[in-house]
Amino acid sequence: MERTKTIPNSRWPAWLNAAALLIVSFIAIAALSLQVRPGAEVVAVAFPPWWSAQQVLLADQSALLLVRENEQWVVEGVYD
């Protein structure tokens, strides 16, 4: 009698479940906490991840501020 070939179980590692749960919970919390209130205007600043802290602070110091006054956008210096 010939032995039958067993099919190996293709299961992922146990840590993959924990990693997936961590990623999903991070996305869910971010989606719930980063909601914009009605009537609010969204303002965001993003710097490239390869910039050092010094480059970010130098860019921040030389930044211009875009302000909305009386239904018009006005550009002002941050440190004027």
mmJSON file of the N, C-alpha and C atoms, coordinates in Angstrom:
{"data_MODEL":{"atom_site":{
"group_PDB":["ATOM","ATOM","ATOM","ATOM","ATOM","ATOM","ATOM","ATOM","ATOM","ATOM","ATOM","ATOM","ATOM","ATOM","ATOM","ATOM","ATOM","ATOM","ATOM","ATOM","ATOM","ATOM","ATOM","ATOM","ATOM","ATOM","ATOM","ATOM","ATOM","ATOM","ATOM","ATOM","ATOM","ATOM","ATOM","ATOM","ATOM","ATOM","ATOM","ATOM","ATOM","ATOM","ATOM","ATOM","ATOM","ATOM","ATOM","ATOM","ATOM","ATOM","ATOM","ATOM","ATOM","ATOM","ATOM","ATOM","ATOM","ATOM","ATOM","ATOM","ATOM","ATOM","ATOM","ATOM","ATOM","ATOM","ATOM","ATOM","ATOM","ATOM","ATOM","ATOM","ATOM","ATOM","ATOM","ATOM","ATOM","ATOM","ATOM","ATOM","ATOM","ATOM","ATOM","ATOM","ATOM","ATOM","ATOM","ATOM","ATOM","ATOM","ATOM","ATOM","ATOM","ATOM","ATOM","ATOM","ATOM","ATOM","ATOM","ATOM","ATOM","ATOM","ATOM","ATOM","ATOM","ATOM","ATOM","ATOM","ATOM","ATOM","ATOM","ATOM","ATOM","ATOM","ATOM","ATOM","ATOM","ATOM","ATOM","ATOM","ATOM","ATOM","ATOM","ATOM","ATOM","ATOM","ATOM","ATOM","ATOM","ATOM","ATOM","ATOM","ATOM","ATOM","ATOM","ATOM","ATOM","ATOM","ATOM","ATOM","ATOM","ATOM","ATOM","ATOM","ATOM","ATOM","ATOM","ATOM","ATOM","ATOM","ATOM","ATOM","ATOM","ATOM","ATOM","ATOM","ATOM","ATOM","ATOM","ATOM","ATOM","ATOM","ATOM","ATOM","ATOM","ATOM","ATOM","ATOM","ATOM","ATOM","ATOM","ATOM","ATOM","ATOM","ATOM","ATOM","ATOM","ATOM","ATOM","ATOM","ATOM","ATOM","ATOM","ATOM","ATOM","ATOM","ATOM","ATOM","ATOM","ATOM","ATOM","ATOM","ATOM","ATOM","ATOM","ATOM","ATOM","ATOM","ATOM","ATOM","ATOM","ATOM","ATOM","ATOM","ATOM","ATOM","ATOM","ATOM","ATOM","ATOM","ATOM","ATOM","ATOM","ATOM","ATOM","ATOM","ATOM","ATOM","ATOM","ATOM","ATOM","ATOM","ATOM","ATOM","ATOM","ATOM","ATOM","ATOM","ATOM","ATOM","ATOM","ATOM","ATOM","ATOM","ATOM","ATOM","ATOM","ATOM","ATOM","ATOM"],
"id":[1,2,3,4,5,6,7,8,9,10,11,12,13,14,15,16,17,18,19,20,21,22,23,24,25,26,27,28,29,30,31,32,33,34,35,36,37,38,39,40,41,42,43,44,45,46,47,48,49,50,51,52,53,54,55,56,57,58,59,60,61,62,63,64,65,66,67,68,69,70,71,72,73,74,75,76,77,78,79,80,81,82,83,84,85,86,87,88,89,90,91,92,93,94,95,96,97,98,99,100,101,102,103,104,105,106,107,108,109,110,111,112,113,114,115,116,117,118,119,120,121,122,123,124,125,126,127,128,129,130,131,132,133,134,135,136,137,138,139,140,141,142,143,144,145,146,147,148,149,150,151,152,153,154,155,156,157,158,159,160,161,162,163,164,165,166,167,168,169,170,171,172,173,174,175,176,177,178,179,180,181,182,183,184,185,186,187,188,189,190,191,192,193,194,195,196,197,198,199,200,201,202,203,204,205,206,207,208,209,210,211,212,213,214,215,216,217,218,219,220,221,222,223,224,225,226,227,228,229,230,231,232,233,234,235,236,237,238,239,240],
"type_symbol":["N","C","C","N","C","C","N","C","C","N","C","C","N","C","C","N","C","C","N","C","C","N","C","C","N","C","C","N","C","C","N","C","C","N","C","C","N","C","C","N","C","C","N","C","C","N","C","C","N","C","C","N","C","C","N","C","C","N","C","C","N","C","C","N","C","C","N","C","C","N","C","C","N","C","C","N","C","C","N","C","C","N","C","C","N","C","C","N","C","C","N","C","C","N","C","C","N","C","C","N","C","C","N","C","C","N","C","C","N","C","C","N","C","C","N","C","C","N","C","C","N","C","C","N","C","C","N","C","C","N","C","C","N","C","C","N","C","C","N","C","C","N","C","C","N","C","C","N","C","C","N","C","C","N","C","C","N","C","C","N","C","C","N","C","C","N","C","C","N","C","C","N","C","C","N","C","C","N","C","C","N","C","C","N","C","C","N","C","C","N","C","C","N","C","C","N","C","C","N","C","C","N","C","C","N","C","C","N","C","C","N","C","C","N","C","C","N","C","C","N","C","C","N","C","C","N","C","C","N","C","C","N","C","C","N","C","C","N","C","C"],
"label_atom_id":["N","CA","C","N","CA","C","N","CA","C","N","CA","C","N","CA","C","N","CA","C","N","CA","C","N","CA","C","N","CA","C","N","CA","C","N","CA","C","N","CA","C","N","CA","C","N","CA","C","N","CA","C","N","CA","C","N","CA","C","N","CA","C","N","CA","C","N","CA","C","N","CA","C","N","CA","C","N","CA","C","N","CA","C","N","CA","C","N","CA","C","N","CA","C","N","CA","C","N","CA","C","N","CA","C","N","CA","C","N","CA","C","N","CA","C","N","CA","C","N","CA","C","N","CA","C","N","CA","C","N","CA","C","N","CA","C","N","CA","C","N","CA","C","N","CA","C","N","CA","C","N","CA","C","N","CA","C","N","CA","C","N","CA","C","N","CA","C","N","CA","C","N","CA","C","N","CA","C","N","CA","C","N","CA","C","N","CA","C","N","CA","C","N","CA","C","N","CA","C","N","CA","C","N","CA","C","N","CA","C","N","CA","C","N","CA","C","N","CA","C","N","CA","C","N","CA","C","N","CA","C","N","CA","C","N","CA","C","N","CA","C","N","CA","C","N","CA","C","N","CA","C","N","CA","C","N","CA","C","N","CA","C","N","CA","C","N","CA","C","N","CA","C","N","CA","C","N","CA","C"],
"label_alt_id":[null,null,null,null,null,null,null,null,null,null,null,null,null,null,null,null,null,null,null,null,null,null,null,null,null,null,null,null,null,null,null,null,null,null,null,null,null,null,null,null,null,null,null,null,null,null,null,null,null,null,null,null,null,null,null,null,null,null,null,null,null,null,null,null,null,null,null,null,null,null,null,null,null,null,null,null,null,null,null,null,null,null,null,null,null,null,null,null,null,null,null,null,null,null,null,null,null,null,null,null,null,null,null,null,null,null,null,null,null,null,null,null,null,null,null,null,null,null,null,null,null,null,null,null,null,null,null,null,null,null,null,null,null,null,null,null,null,null,null,null,null,null,null,null,null,null,null,null,null,null,null,null,null,null,null,null,null,null,null,null,null,null,null,null,null,null,null,null,null,null,null,null,null,null,null,null,null,null,null,null,null,null,null,null,null,null,null,null,null,null,null,null,null,null,null,null,null,null,null,null,null,null,null,null,null,null,null,null,null,null,null,null,null,null,null,null,null,null,null,null,null,null,null,null,null,null,null,null,null,null,null,null,null,null,null,null,null,null,null,null],
"label_comp_id":["MET","MET","MET","GLU","GLU","GLU","ARG","ARG","ARG","THR","THR","THR","LYS","LYS","LYS","THR","THR","THR","ILE","ILE","ILE","PRO","PRO","PRO","ASN","ASN","ASN","SER","SER","SER","ARG","ARG","ARG","TRP","TRP","TRP","PRO","PRO","PRO","ALA","ALA","ALA","TRP","TRP","TRP","LEU","LEU","LEU","ASN","ASN","ASN","ALA","ALA","ALA","ALA","ALA","ALA","ALA","ALA","ALA","LEU","LEU","LEU","LEU","LEU","LEU","ILE","ILE","ILE","VAL","VAL","VAL","SER","SER","SER","PHE","PHE","PHE","ILE","ILE","ILE","ALA","ALA","ALA","ILE","ILE","ILE","ALA","ALA","ALA","ALA","ALA","ALA","LEU","LEU","LEU","SER","SER","SER","LEU","LEU","LEU","GLN","GLN","GLN","VAL","VAL","VAL","ARG","ARG","ARG","PRO","PRO","PRO","GLY","GLY","GLY","ALA","ALA","ALA","GLU","GLU","GLU","VAL","VAL","VAL","VAL","VAL","VAL","ALA","ALA","ALA","VAL","VAL","VAL","ALA","ALA","ALA","PHE","PHE","PHE","PRO","PRO","PRO","PRO","PRO","PRO","TRP","TRP","TRP","TRP","TRP","TRP","SER","SER","SER","ALA","ALA","ALA","GLN","GLN","GLN","GLN","GLN","GLN","VAL","VAL","VAL","LEU","LEU","LEU","LEU","LEU","LEU","ALA","ALA","ALA","ASP","ASP","ASP","GLN","GLN","GLN","SER","SER","SER","ALA","ALA","ALA","LEU","LEU","LEU","LEU","LEU","LEU","LEU","LEU","LEU","VAL","VAL","VAL","ARG","ARG","ARG","GLU","GLU","GLU","ASN","ASN","ASN","GLU","GLU","GLU","GLN","GLN","GLN","TRP","TRP","TRP","VAL","VAL","VAL","VAL","VAL","VAL","GLU","GLU","GLU","GLY","GLY","GLY","VAL","VAL","VAL","TYR","TYR","TYR","ASP","ASP","ASP"],
"label_asym_id":["A","A","A","A","A","A","A","A","A","A","A","A","A","A","A","A","A","A","A","A","A","A","A","A","A","A","A","A","A","A","A","A","A","A","A","A","A","A","A","A","A","A","A","A","A","A","A","A","A","A","A","A","A","A","A","A","A","A","A","A","A","A","A","A","A","A","A","A","A","A","A","A","A","A","A","A","A","A","A","A","A","A","A","A","A","A","A","A","A","A","A","A","A","A","A","A","A","A","A","A","A","A","A","A","A","A","A","A","A","A","A","A","A","A","A","A","A","A","A","A","A","A","A","A","A","A","A","A","A","A","A","A","A","A","A","A","A","A","A","A","A","A","A","A","A","A","A","A","A","A","A","A","A","A","A","A","A","A","A","A","A","A","A","A","A","A","A","A","A","A","A","A","A","A","A","A","A","A","A","A","A","A","A","A","A","A","A","A","A","A","A","A","A","A","A","A","A","A","A","A","A","A","A","A","A","A","A","A","A","A","A","A","A","A","A","A","A","A","A","A","A","A","A","A","A","A","A","A","A","A","A","A","A","A","A","A","A","A","A","A"],
"label_entity_id":["1","1","1","1","1","1","1","1","1","1","1","1","1","1","1","1","1","1","1","1","1","1","1","1","1","1","1","1","1","1","1","1","1","1","1","1","1","1","1","1","1","1","1","1","1","1","1","1","1","1","1","1","1","1","1","1","1","1","1","1","1","1","1","1","1","1","1","1","1","1","1","1","1","1","1","1","1","1","1","1","1","1","1","1","1","1","1","1","1","1","1","1","1","1","1","1","1","1","1","1","1","1","1","1","1","1","1","1","1","1","1","1","1","1","1","1","1","1","1","1","1","1","1","1","1","1","1","1","1","1","1","1","1","1","1","1","1","1","1","1","1","1","1","1","1","1","1","1","1","1","1","1","1","1","1","1","1","1","1","1","1","1","1","1","1","1","1","1","1","1","1","1","1","1","1","1","1","1","1","1","1","1","1","1","1","1","1","1","1","1","1","1","1","1","1","1","1","1","1","1","1","1","1","1","1","1","1","1","1","1","1","1","1","1","1","1","1","1","1","1","1","1","1","1","1","1","1","1","1","1","1","1","1","1","1","1","1","1","1","1"],
"label_seq_id":[1,1,1,2,2,2,3,3,3,4,4,4,5,5,5,6,6,6,7,7,7,8,8,8,9,9,9,10,10,10,11,11,11,12,12,12,13,13,13,14,14,14,15,15,15,16,16,16,17,17,17,18,18,18,19,19,19,20,20,20,21,21,21,22,22,22,23,23,23,24,24,24,25,25,25,26,26,26,27,27,27,28,28,28,29,29,29,30,30,30,31,31,31,32,32,32,33,33,33,34,34,34,35,35,35,36,36,36,37,37,37,38,38,38,39,39,39,40,40,40,41,41,41,42,42,42,43,43,43,44,44,44,45,45,45,46,46,46,47,47,47,48,48,48,49,49,49,50,50,50,51,51,51,52,52,52,53,53,53,54,54,54,55,55,55,56,56,56,57,57,57,58,58,58,59,59,59,60,60,60,61,61,61,62,62,62,63,63,63,64,64,64,65,65,65,66,66,66,67,67,67,68,68,68,69,69,69,70,70,70,71,71,71,72,72,72,73,73,73,74,74,74,75,75,75,76,76,76,77,77,77,78,78,78,79,79,79,80,80,80],
"pdbx_PDB_ins_code":[null,null,null,null,null,null,null,null,null,null,null,null,null,null,null,null,null,null,null,null,null,null,null,null,null,null,null,null,null,null,null,null,null,null,null,null,null,null,null,null,null,null,null,null,null,null,null,null,null,null,null,null,null,null,null,null,null,null,null,null,null,null,null,null,null,null,null,null,null,null,null,null,null,null,null,null,null,null,null,null,null,null,null,null,null,null,null,null,null,null,null,null,null,null,null,null,null,null,null,null,null,null,null,null,null,null,null,null,null,null,null,null,null,null,null,null,null,null,null,null,null,null,null,null,null,null,null,null,null,null,null,null,null,null,null,null,null,null,null,null,null,null,null,null,null,null,null,null,null,null,null,null,null,null,null,null,null,null,null,null,null,null,null,null,null,null,null,null,null,null,null,null,null,null,null,null,null,null,null,null,null,null,null,null,null,null,null,null,null,null,null,null,null,null,null,null,null,null,null,null,null,null,null,null,null,null,null,null,null,null,null,null,null,null,null,null,null,null,null,null,null,null,null,null,null,null,null,null,null,null,null,null,null,null,null,null,null,null,null,null],
"Cartn_x":[0.825,0.0,0.891,0.503,1.284,0.816,1.765,1.421,0.837,-0.144,-0.71,0.115,0.185,0.941,0.102,0.736,0.028,0.188,-0.859,-0.836,-0.403,0.661,1.118,0.125,-0.038,-0.902,-0.212,-0.901,-0.327,-0.933,-0.289,-0.752,0.272,-0.214,0.7,1.179,2.269,2.821,1.837,1.97,1.058,1.19,2.368,2.554,1.851,1.508,0.852,-0.544,-1.247,-2.564,-2.445,-1.47,-1.276,-0.881,-0.034,0.386,-0.792,-1.617,-2.791,-3.766,-3.978,-4.862,-4.308,-3.01,-2.386,-2.572,-2.372,-2.51,-3.96,-4.895,-6.315,-6.766,-6.32,-6.724,-6.113,-4.89,-4.266,-5.061,-5.459,-6.234,-7.602,-8.248,-9.573,-9.5,-8.517,-8.38,-8.044,-7.182,-6.847,-8.071,-8.868,-10.067,-11.082,-11.2,-12.164,-11.685,-10.405,-9.909,-9.54,-9.356,-8.957,-10.11,-11.318,-12.471,-12.52,-12.902,-12.984,-14.375,-14.42,-15.7,-16.371,-17.69,-18.393,-18.02,-17.729,-17.367,-15.886,-15.124,-13.694,-12.948,-11.806,-10.987,-9.779,-9.409,-8.311,-6.992,-6.063,-4.72,-3.729,-2.781,-1.821,-0.432,0.548,1.947,2.619,3.347,4.051,5.472,6.406,7.801,8.276,9.215,9.729,10.346,10.147,10.662,12.189,12.871,14.329,14.951,14.136,14.662,15.042,16.107,16.509,15.678,15.791,15.052,15.489,16.76,17.269,16.639,16.514,15.907,14.432,13.732,12.318,12.171,13.0,12.909,13.293,14.283,14.64,13.516,12.87,11.741,10.573,10.386,9.311,9.549,10.778,11.097,10.893,11.111,10.984,9.617,8.682,7.374,6.52,5.598,4.583,3.27,2.434,1.164,0.052,-0.828,-1.963,-3.176,-3.726,-4.82,-6.036,-7.192,-8.425,-9.083,-9.168,-9.792,-10.878,-12.057,-13.179,-13.354,-13.382,-13.587,-12.478,-11.291,-10.15,-8.928,-8.092,-6.866,-5.767,-5.069,-3.993,-2.731,-1.602,-0.329,0.423,0.814,1.56,2.796,3.832,5.001,4.689,5.202,4.912,5.504,6.716,7.406,7.469,6.41,6.363,5.929],
"Cartn_y":[-1.151,0.0,1.244,2.175,3.385,4.464,5.201,6.282,7.468,8.072,9.263,10.479,11.401,12.612,13.521,14.027,14.948,16.374,17.11,18.493,19.349,20.103,20.92,22.061,22.345,23.463,24.765,25.594,26.901,27.93,28.103,29.048,30.152,31.355,32.453,32.472,33.175,33.211,33.873,33.534,34.051,35.559,36.116,37.548,38.367,37.749,38.478,38.942,38.147,38.555,39.8,39.825,40.975,42.21,42.049,43.173,43.734,42.856,43.304,44.052,43.561,44.226,45.594,45.708,46.977,47.998,47.586,48.486,48.933,48.003,48.343,49.278,49.031,49.9,51.287,51.393,52.69,53.491,52.849,53.526,53.943,53.085,53.402,54.584,54.6,55.703,57.0,56.932,58.127,58.659,57.779,58.219,58.849,58.342,58.89,60.184,60.303,61.473,62.636,62.391,63.453,63.998,63.908,64.436,65.955,66.623,68.073,68.491,69.452,69.962,70.795,70.831,71.652,73.123,73.769,75.175,75.436,74.433,74.608,74.477,75.123,75.034,74.16,73.341,72.404,73.095,72.993,73.543,72.42,72.235,71.149,71.607,71.07,71.315,69.957,69.739,68.465,68.746,68.07,68.178,66.802,66.75,65.461,64.678,63.378,62.59,62.534,62.841,62.771,64.076,65.109,66.344,66.14,66.805,66.759,67.768,67.724,68.666,70.094,70.282,71.624,72.174,71.349,71.808,72.154,71.381,71.657,72.978,73.223,74.465,75.672,75.525,76.622,76.924,75.906,76.113,76.747,76.355,76.916,78.398,78.787,80.18,81.079,80.558,81.382,81.214,80.613,80.326,81.583,81.522,82.557,81.984,82.83,82.398,82.859,81.972,82.281,82.41,83.612,83.906,84.333,83.904,84.312,85.411,86.586,87.729,88.28,88.395,88.979,88.329,87.018,86.228,86.395,86.891,87.0,86.377,85.772,85.171,86.223,86.349,87.324,86.578,86.883,86.249,87.163,86.621,87.373,86.583,87.296,86.627,86.121,84.975,84.41,85.249,85.754,86.495,87.979,88.53,89.987,90.725],
"Cartn_z":[0.0,0.0,0.0,-0.818,-0.994,-0.017,0.5,1.424,0.66,1.239,0.598,1.002,0.109,0.395,1.291,2.326,3.206,2.682,2.798,2.351,3.544,3.385,4.517,4.797,6.068,6.448,6.096,5.366,5.042,5.995,7.125,8.125,8.273,8.542,8.744,10.184,10.444,11.804,12.785,14.045,15.07,15.237,15.047,15.228,14.16,13.029,11.948,12.356,13.161,13.655,14.525,15.411,16.286,15.479,14.497,13.669,12.866,12.334,11.579,12.488,13.692,14.647,15.031,15.209,15.545,14.424,13.2,12.06,11.894,11.998,11.857,12.969,14.194,15.295,15.15,14.652,14.417,13.391,12.31,11.267,11.803,12.591,13.138,14.105,14.978,15.929,15.197,14.197,13.425,12.698,12.125,11.403,12.345,13.547,14.496,15.14,15.397,16.113,15.194,13.925,13.012,12.183,12.695,11.978,12.132,11.069,11.069,11.526,12.431,12.911,11.832,11.803,10.805,10.955,9.842,9.848,10.055,10.408,10.626,9.297,9.224,8.027,8.33,7.391,7.581,7.269,8.196,8.012,8.29,7.394,7.579,7.159,7.82,7.471,7.389,6.32,6.164,5.703,6.302,5.92,5.462,4.535,4.087,5.248,5.292,6.417,6.486,5.397,5.426,5.94,6.221,6.774,8.23,8.628,10.038,10.825,12.14,12.983,12.694,12.402,12.103,10.826,9.795,8.547,8.75,9.559,9.822,10.553,11.564,12.318,11.47,10.589,9.696,8.713,8.202,7.298,8.036,9.287,10.09,10.366,10.598,10.892,9.686,8.503,7.306,6.635,7.338,6.749,6.642,5.719,5.586,6.077,6.599,7.15,6.231,5.876,5.022,5.923,6.001,6.921,6.121,6.577,5.913,6.737,6.142,6.794,5.879,6.399,5.651,4.282,4.278,3.049,2.02,2.425,1.527,2.191,1.385,1.898,1.917,3.036,3.207,3.603,2.964,3.285,4.25,5.4,6.386,6.786,7.223,7.758,9.151,9.526,10.839,11.946,11.747,12.783,12.497,11.886,11.627,12.863],
"occupancy":[1.0,1.0,1.0,1.0,1.0,1.0,1.0,1.0,1.0,1.0,1.0,1.0,1.0,1.0,1.0,1.0,1.0,1.0,1.0,1.0,1.0,1.0,1.0,1.0,1.0,1.0,1.0,1.0,1.0,1.0,1.0,1.0,1.0,1.0,1.0,1.0,1.0,1.0,1.0,1.0,1.0,1.0,1.0,1.0,1.0,1.0,1.0,1.0,1.0,1.0,1.0,1.0,1.0,1.0,1.0,1.0,1.0,1.0,1.0,1.0,1.0,1.0,1.0,1.0,1.0,1.0,1.0,1.0,1.0,1.0,1.0,1.0,1.0,1.0,1.0,1.0,1.0,1.0,1.0,1.0,1.0,1.0,1.0,1.0,1.0,1.0,1.0,1.0,1.0,1.0,1.0,1.0,1.0,1.0,1.0,1.0,1.0,1.0,1.0,1.0,1.0,1.0,1.0,1.0,1.0,1.0,1.0,1.0,1.0,1.0,1.0,1.0,1.0,1.0,1.0,1.0,1.0,1.0,1.0,1.0,1.0,1.0,1.0,1.0,1.0,1.0,1.0,1.0,1.0,1.0,1.0,1.0,1.0,1.0,1.0,1.0,1.0,1.0,1.0,1.0,1.0,1.0,1.0,1.0,1.0,1.0,1.0,1.0,1.0,1.0,1.0,1.0,1.0,1.0,1.0,1.0,1.0,1.0,1.0,1.0,1.0,1.0,1.0,1.0,1.0,1.0,1.0,1.0,1.0,1.0,1.0,1.0,1.0,1.0,1.0,1.0,1.0,1.0,1.0,1.0,1.0,1.0,1.0,1.0,1.0,1.0,1.0,1.0,1.0,1.0,1.0,1.0,1.0,1.0,1.0,1.0,1.0,1.0,1.0,1.0,1.0,1.0,1.0,1.0,1.0,1.0,1.0,1.0,1.0,1.0,1.0,1.0,1.0,1.0,1.0,1.0,1.0,1.0,1.0,1.0,1.0,1.0,1.0,1.0,1.0,1.0,1.0,1.0,1.0,1.0,1.0,1.0,1.0,1.0,1.0,1.0,1.0,1.0,1.0,1.0],
"B_iso_or_equiv":[0.0,0.0,0.0,0.0,0.0,0.0,0.0,0.0,0.0,0.0,0.0,0.0,0.0,0.0,0.0,0.0,0.0,0.0,0.0,0.0,0.0,0.0,0.0,0.0,0.0,0.0,0.0,0.0,0.0,0.0,0.0,0.0,0.0,0.0,0.0,0.0,0.0,0.0,0.0,0.0,0.0,0.0,0.0,0.0,0.0,0.0,0.0,0.0,0.0,0.0,0.0,0.0,0.0,0.0,0.0,0.0,0.0,0.0,0.0,0.0,0.0,0.0,0.0,0.0,0.0,0.0,0.0,0.0,0.0,0.0,0.0,0.0,0.0,0.0,0.0,0.0,0.0,0.0,0.0,0.0,0.0,0.0,0.0,0.0,0.0,0.0,0.0,0.0,0.0,0.0,0.0,0.0,0.0,0.0,0.0,0.0,0.0,0.0,0.0,0.0,0.0,0.0,0.0,0.0,0.0,0.0,0.0,0.0,0.0,0.0,0.0,0.0,0.0,0.0,0.0,0.0,0.0,0.0,0.0,0.0,0.0,0.0,0.0,0.0,0.0,0.0,0.0,0.0,0.0,0.0,0.0,0.0,0.0,0.0,0.0,0.0,0.0,0.0,0.0,0.0,0.0,0.0,0.0,0.0,0.0,0.0,0.0,0.0,0.0,0.0,0.0,0.0,0.0,0.0,0.0,0.0,0.0,0.0,0.0,0.0,0.0,0.0,0.0,0.0,0.0,0.0,0.0,0.0,0.0,0.0,0.0,0.0,0.0,0.0,0.0,0.0,0.0,0.0,0.0,0.0,0.0,0.0,0.0,0.0,0.0,0.0,0.0,0.0,0.0,0.0,0.0,0.0,0.0,0.0,0.0,0.0,0.0,0.0,0.0,0.0,0.0,0.0,0.0,0.0,0.0,0.0,0.0,0.0,0.0,0.0,0.0,0.0,0.0,0.0,0.0,0.0,0.0,0.0,0.0,0.0,0.0,0.0,0.0,0.0,0.0,0.0,0.0,0.0,0.0,0.0,0.0,0.0,0.0,0.0,0.0,0.0,0.0,0.0,0.0,0.0],
"pdbx_formal_charge":[null,null,null,null,null,null,null,null,null,null,null,null,null,null,null,null,null,null,null,null,null,null,null,null,null,null,null,null,null,null,null,null,null,null,null,null,null,null,null,null,null,null,null,null,null,null,null,null,null,null,null,null,null,null,null,null,null,null,null,null,null,null,null,null,null,null,null,null,null,null,null,null,null,null,null,null,null,null,null,null,null,null,null,null,null,null,null,null,null,null,null,null,null,null,null,null,null,null,null,null,null,null,null,null,null,null,null,null,null,null,null,null,null,null,null,null,null,null,null,null,null,null,null,null,null,null,null,null,null,null,null,null,null,null,null,null,null,null,null,null,null,null,null,null,null,null,null,null,null,null,null,null,null,null,null,null,null,null,null,null,null,null,null,null,null,null,null,null,null,null,null,null,null,null,null,null,null,null,null,null,null,null,null,null,null,null,null,null,null,null,null,null,null,null,null,null,null,null,null,null,null,null,null,null,null,null,null,null,null,null,null,null,null,null,null,null,null,null,null,null,null,null,null,null,null,null,null,null,null,null,null,null,null,null,null,null,null,null,null,null],
"auth_seq_id":[1,1,1,2,2,2,3,3,3,4,4,4,5,5,5,6,6,6,7,7,7,8,8,8,9,9,9,10,10,10,11,11,11,12,12,12,13,13,13,14,14,14,15,15,15,16,16,16,17,17,17,18,18,18,19,19,19,20,20,20,21,21,21,22,22,22,23,23,23,24,24,24,25,25,25,26,26,26,27,27,27,28,28,28,29,29,29,30,30,30,31,31,31,32,32,32,33,33,33,34,34,34,35,35,35,36,36,36,37,37,37,38,38,38,39,39,39,40,40,40,41,41,41,42,42,42,43,43,43,44,44,44,45,45,45,46,46,46,47,47,47,48,48,48,49,49,49,50,50,50,51,51,51,52,52,52,53,53,53,54,54,54,55,55,55,56,56,56,57,57,57,58,58,58,59,59,59,60,60,60,61,61,61,62,62,62,63,63,63,64,64,64,65,65,65,66,66,66,67,67,67,68,68,68,69,69,69,70,70,70,71,71,71,72,72,72,73,73,73,74,74,74,75,75,75,76,76,76,77,77,77,78,78,78,79,79,79,80,80,80],
"auth_comp_id":["MET","MET","MET","GLU","GLU","GLU","ARG","ARG","ARG","THR","THR","THR","LYS","LYS","LYS","THR","THR","THR","ILE","ILE","ILE","PRO","PRO","PRO","ASN","ASN","ASN","SER","SER","SER","ARG","ARG","ARG","TRP","TRP","TRP","PRO","PRO","PRO","ALA","ALA","ALA","TRP","TRP","TRP","LEU","LEU","LEU","ASN","ASN","ASN","ALA","ALA","ALA","ALA","ALA","ALA","ALA","ALA","ALA","LEU","LEU","LEU","LEU","LEU","LEU","ILE","ILE","ILE","VAL","VAL","VAL","SER","SER","SER","PHE","PHE","PHE","ILE","ILE","ILE","ALA","ALA","ALA","ILE","ILE","ILE","ALA","ALA","ALA","ALA","ALA","ALA","LEU","LEU","LEU","SER","SER","SER","LEU","LEU","LEU","GLN","GLN","GLN","VAL","VAL","VAL","ARG","ARG","ARG","PRO","PRO","PRO","GLY","GLY","GLY","ALA","ALA","ALA","GLU","GLU","GLU","VAL","VAL","VAL","VAL","VAL","VAL","ALA","ALA","ALA","VAL","VAL","VAL","ALA","ALA","ALA","PHE","PHE","PHE","PRO","PRO","PRO","PRO","PRO","PRO","TRP","TRP","TRP","TRP","TRP","TRP","SER","SER","SER","ALA","ALA","ALA","GLN","GLN","GLN","GLN","GLN","GLN","VAL","VAL","VAL","LEU","LEU","LEU","LEU","LEU","LEU","ALA","ALA","ALA","ASP","ASP","ASP","GLN","GLN","GLN","SER","SER","SER","ALA","ALA","ALA","LEU","LEU","LEU","LEU","LEU","LEU","LEU","LEU","LEU","VAL","VAL","VAL","ARG","ARG","ARG","GLU","GLU","GLU","ASN","ASN","ASN","GLU","GLU","GLU","GLN","GLN","GLN","TRP","TRP","TRP","VAL","VAL","VAL","VAL","VAL","VAL","GLU","GLU","GLU","GLY","GLY","GLY","VAL","VAL","VAL","TYR","TYR","TYR","ASP","ASP","ASP"],
"auth_asym_id":["A","A","A","A","A","A","A","A","A","A","A","A","A","A","A","A","A","A","A","A","A","A","A","A","A","A","A","A","A","A","A","A","A","A","A","A","A","A","A","A","A","A","A","A","A","A","A","A","A","A","A","A","A","A","A","A","A","A","A","A","A","A","A","A","A","A","A","A","A","A","A","A","A","A","A","A","A","A","A","A","A","A","A","A","A","A","A","A","A","A","A","A","A","A","A","A","A","A","A","A","A","A","A","A","A","A","A","A","A","A","A","A","A","A","A","A","A","A","A","A","A","A","A","A","A","A","A","A","A","A","A","A","A","A","A","A","A","A","A","A","A","A","A","A","A","A","A","A","A","A","A","A","A","A","A","A","A","A","A","A","A","A","A","A","A","A","A","A","A","A","A","A","A","A","A","A","A","A","A","A","A","A","A","A","A","A","A","A","A","A","A","A","A","A","A","A","A","A","A","A","A","A","A","A","A","A","A","A","A","A","A","A","A","A","A","A","A","A","A","A","A","A","A","A","A","A","A","A","A","A","A","A","A","A","A","A","A","A","A","A"],
"auth_atom_id":["N","CA","C","N","CA","C","N","CA","C","N","CA","C","N","CA","C","N","CA","C","N","CA","C","N","CA","C","N","CA","C","N","CA","C","N","CA","C","N","CA","C","N","CA","C","N","CA","C","N","CA","C","N","CA","C","N","CA","C","N","CA","C","N","CA","C","N","CA","C","N","CA","C","N","CA","C","N","CA","C","N","CA","C","N","CA","C","N","CA","C","N","CA","C","N","CA","C","N","CA","C","N","CA","C","N","CA","C","N","CA","C","N","CA","C","N","CA","C","N","CA","C","N","CA","C","N","CA","C","N","CA","C","N","CA","C","N","CA","C","N","CA","C","N","CA","C","N","CA","C","N","CA","C","N","CA","C","N","CA","C","N","CA","C","N","CA","C","N","CA","C","N","CA","C","N","CA","C","N","CA","C","N","CA","C","N","CA","C","N","CA","C","N","CA","C","N","CA","C","N","CA","C","N","CA","C","N","CA","C","N","CA","C","N","CA","C","N","CA","C","N","CA","C","N","CA","C","N","CA","C","N","CA","C","N","CA","C","N","CA","C","N","CA","C","N","CA","C","N","CA","C","N","CA","C","N","CA","C","N","CA","C","N","CA","C","N","CA","C","N","CA","C","N","CA","C","N","CA","C"],
"pdbx_PDB_model_num":[1,1,1,1,1,1,1,1,1,1,1,1,1,1,1,1,1,1,1,1,1,1,1,1,1,1,1,1,1,1,1,1,1,1,1,1,1,1,1,1,1,1,1,1,1,1,1,1,1,1,1,1,1,1,1,1,1,1,1,1,1,1,1,1,1,1,1,1,1,1,1,1,1,1,1,1,1,1,1,1,1,1,1,1,1,1,1,1,1,1,1,1,1,1,1,1,1,1,1,1,1,1,1,1,1,1,1,1,1,1,1,1,1,1,1,1,1,1,1,1,1,1,1,1,1,1,1,1,1,1,1,1,1,1,1,1,1,1,1,1,1,1,1,1,1,1,1,1,1,1,1,1,1,1,1,1,1,1,1,1,1,1,1,1,1,1,1,1,1,1,1,1,1,1,1,1,1,1,1,1,1,1,1,1,1,1,1,1,1,1,1,1,1,1,1,1,1,1,1,1,1,1,1,1,1,1,1,1,1,1,1,1,1,1,1,1,1,1,1,1,1,1,1,1,1,1,1,1,1,1,1,1,1,1,1,1,1,1,1,1]
}}}
